[in-house]
Amino acid sequence: MIARELFIRCNVILKKGWVAFLTVCVCMSISVTYEFIEWFVSVTSGSSGDSFLGTQGDIWDTQSDMLFATIGAICMVVLFSKLQDKAIRPL
């Protein structure tokens, strides 16, 4: 919601249709960046990398984390966009 509000308040994007798309892209980018940092720390820490990752034996943990972040961002845009617009309109 913060990324969406920044896009709207700063008039970064002129076409409304792009706001939702780019908001989801920002959320996905944050999730991917975190997963890359997590992977890098795991690789550089040697044998303790598996305990750091905390995958609990799930080989798809990284991908599912990114998927759920994307689903959450899409749900936020779909369900709360009008409420956020109403809240920031007086500003």
N, C-alpha and C positions, 0 to 999 in steps of 0.2 A: 504494500500500500504506500510505502514511503517513496519508492521509485515512481509509481503512478502519480503521486501528488507532486513530486518534483517536476515530472514531465509537464503536468498541467500548469502549475504555478509559474514556472520559468518560461513557459511557451516554447519549449524545445521542439515540439512537434505540432505542426499546424493542422494536420488531418487527424480527426478523432479516431479513425479506424486503426491507425498505427500505434496509438497509445497502449491499447490492450496487448497487441503483439509484442511491442518492445518491453512492456512491463514483465511479461512472461519470460522474454529473453534475458532480462536482467536477473530475474530469479534463478533461471537455469544456469546462467554464467556464474553466479555466486556459488551455487551447488557444485558445479563442475570444478571451480577453483578450489573449494574446500576438499573435494575428493582427491584432486591432484596433490594438494599439500599433504593430506593424510597418506597418500601413496608414497610420496617422496620421503616423508619422515620414516615410514615403515621400511623402505629400501635402505635408507642410510643408517638405521638403527641396528641392522644386522639381524641376529636371531630373535630378538624381542619384537620384531615387526608384526608378527601374527597376533601377539597379545595386544599390541597397540591398536591394530585395526579393529579388533573386536567383532569380527565377522561371524563368530559363533558357528563356524563351519559352512556358512552360506557363501558359495562362490559368486553369487549374484548380488551381494550386499551393496556394493558400490552403485551398480546400475539401478537397483530398487530405490536407494536413497535419492538418486537424481530423478527417477520417475515420480516418486512421491512429492518431491519439491516442485516438480512441474505441474502435477495434478493440483497441488495446493495453490499454486499461483493462478492456474486457470480458474479454479473454484472461487478464489478471491475476486478475480476480475469479473466473473459472471455474476456472482452473488452480491458483491458489495460495492460495485462501481457507482450505482445510482445513489446509494447512501453516502458514499464519500463525496460525490459531486455536490449533493445537497449540503454537506457539512462545510465544504470549502467555498461554496458559492458566495456567501456574505463577505469573504475575505477578498 
